[in-house]
Amino acid sequence: MMQGLWYKVPADLFNSPYITKADMAVFAYVADRLKDDERAVSLRSIQAATELSRRQVQLSLHKLVECRFLSATERPGRSTLYKQLLIPKRRKEAGDDEYTVEPSISAHIKDTHVG
């Protein structure tokens, strides 16, 4: 899987009891491709990078949207647009790689992950 490349996975995603390793791999690849934009990412490219089946990629994308780690904009007859909802912290130090959770996701996590 992805020899020679490393992707960052935010701690909130990594520590979620609902997210599998396959979901993390899909998120890491998609988030790397999206940066801070909203765009389409091909299932074929995700499959190739993660070595997951097409169905598993689809399930992972659906779960990541359902858990509000990604947003999806359906476009009839065209590819779905994705945007990551975990955003980097804005700090003055260059190279800081910590992440923060968008307020809507924080509220969702508090509501669904009690205890």
C-alpha positions as CSV (number, residue, x, y, z in Angstrom):
1,M,0.0,0.0,0.0
2,M,1.3,3.5,-1.0
3,Q,5.0,2.6,-0.9
4,G,7.2,5.5,0.0
5,L,4.4,7.9,0.7
6,W,3.1,9.0,4.1
7,Y,-0.2,10.7,4.8
8,K,-1.3,12.4,8.0
9,V,-4.5,11.3,9.7
10,P,-6.0,13.7,12.3
11,A,-6.2,12.3,15.8
12,D,-10.0,12.8,15.9
13,L,-10.4,10.5,13.0
14,F,-7.8,8.1,14.3
15,N,-9.5,7.8,17.7
16,S,-13.0,7.5,16.5
17,P,-14.5,4.1,17.4
18,Y,-16.6,4.1,14.2
19,I,-13.7,4.6,11.7
20,T,-11.8,1.5,10.4
21,K,-8.3,1.4,9.0
22,A,-9.9,1.3,5.5
23,D,-11.8,4.5,6.2
24,M,-8.6,6.1,7.5
25,A,-6.7,5.2,4.3
26,V,-9.5,6.6,2.2
27,F,-9.7,9.8,4.2
28,A,-5.9,10.3,4.1
29,Y,-5.8,9.9,0.3
30,V,-8.9,12.0,-0.4
31,A,-7.8,14.8,2.1
32,D,-4.4,14.9,0.4
33,R,-5.9,15.3,-3.0
34,L,-8.5,17.9,-1.8
35,K,-6.2,20.2,0.2
36,D,-8.6,23.0,1.1
37,D,-10.7,22.7,-2.0
38,E,-14.0,21.0,-2.9
39,R,-13.5,18.7,-5.9
40,A,-14.2,15.3,-7.3
41,V,-11.8,12.4,-6.6
42,S,-12.0,9.3,-8.7
43,L,-12.9,6.0,-7.1
44,R,-10.3,4.4,-9.4
45,S,-7.5,6.5,-8.0
46,I,-8.6,5.9,-4.4
47,Q,-8.7,2.1,-5.2
48,A,-5.3,2.2,-6.7
49,A,-3.7,4.1,-3.8
50,T,-5.4,2.2,-1.0
51,E,-5.7,-1.3,-2.6
52,L,-9.3,-1.5,-1.5
53,S,-12.2,-2.8,-3.5
54,R,-14.5,-0.3,-5.3
55,R,-17.3,-1.3,-2.9
56,Q,-15.1,-0.7,0.2
57,V,-14.1,2.7,-1.1
58,Q,-17.7,3.6,-1.6
59,L,-18.7,2.4,1.9
60,S,-15.8,4.3,3.4
61,L,-16.7,7.5,1.6
62,H,-20.3,7.2,2.7
63,K,-19.2,6.6,6.4
64,L,-16.8,9.5,6.3
65,V,-19.6,11.8,5.1
66,E,-22.1,10.3,7.6
67,C,-19.6,10.9,10.4
68,R,-19.0,14.4,9.1
69,F,-15.3,14.0,8.4
70,L,-16.0,14.8,4.7
71,S,-18.9,16.6,3.0
72,A,-20.3,15.5,-0.3
73,T,-22.2,17.5,-2.9
74,E,-24.1,15.1,-5.3
75,R,-24.3,16.2,-8.9
76,P,-26.7,14.2,-11.0
77,G,-24.9,12.7,-14.0
78,R,-21.5,13.9,-12.8
79,S,-19.0,13.0,-10.1
80,T,-19.7,13.8,-6.5
81,L,-17.7,16.7,-5.1
82,Y,-16.0,16.1,-1.7
83,K,-14.5,18.5,0.8
84,Q,-12.7,17.6,4.0
85,L,-14.2,19.1,7.2
86,L,-11.2,18.6,9.5
87,I,-9.2,21.7,9.0
88,P,-5.6,22.6,9.9
89,K,-5.1,24.9,12.9
90,R,-4.1,28.3,11.9
91,R,-0.9,29.0,13.7
92,K,2.0,31.4,13.1
93,E,4.7,28.6,13.3
94,A,5.4,27.3,9.8
95,G,5.2,23.5,9.4
96,D,2.7,23.0,12.2
97,D,0.8,19.9,11.4
98,E,-1.9,19.8,14.1
99,Y,-5.5,19.7,13.2
100,T,-8.7,21.1,14.7
101,V,-12.3,20.1,14.2
102,E,-14.7,22.4,12.5
103,P,-17.4,23.6,15.1
104,S,-20.2,21.6,13.4
105,I,-18.1,18.4,13.7
106,S,-17.3,19.1,17.4
107,A,-21.0,19.4,18.1
108,H,-21.7,16.2,16.2
109,I,-19.0,14.3,18.1
110,K,-20.2,15.5,21.5
111,D,-23.8,14.5,20.6
112,T,-22.9,11.0,19.3
113,H,-19.8,10.0,21.4
114,V,-20.9,10.5,24.9
115,G,-18.7,9.0,27.6
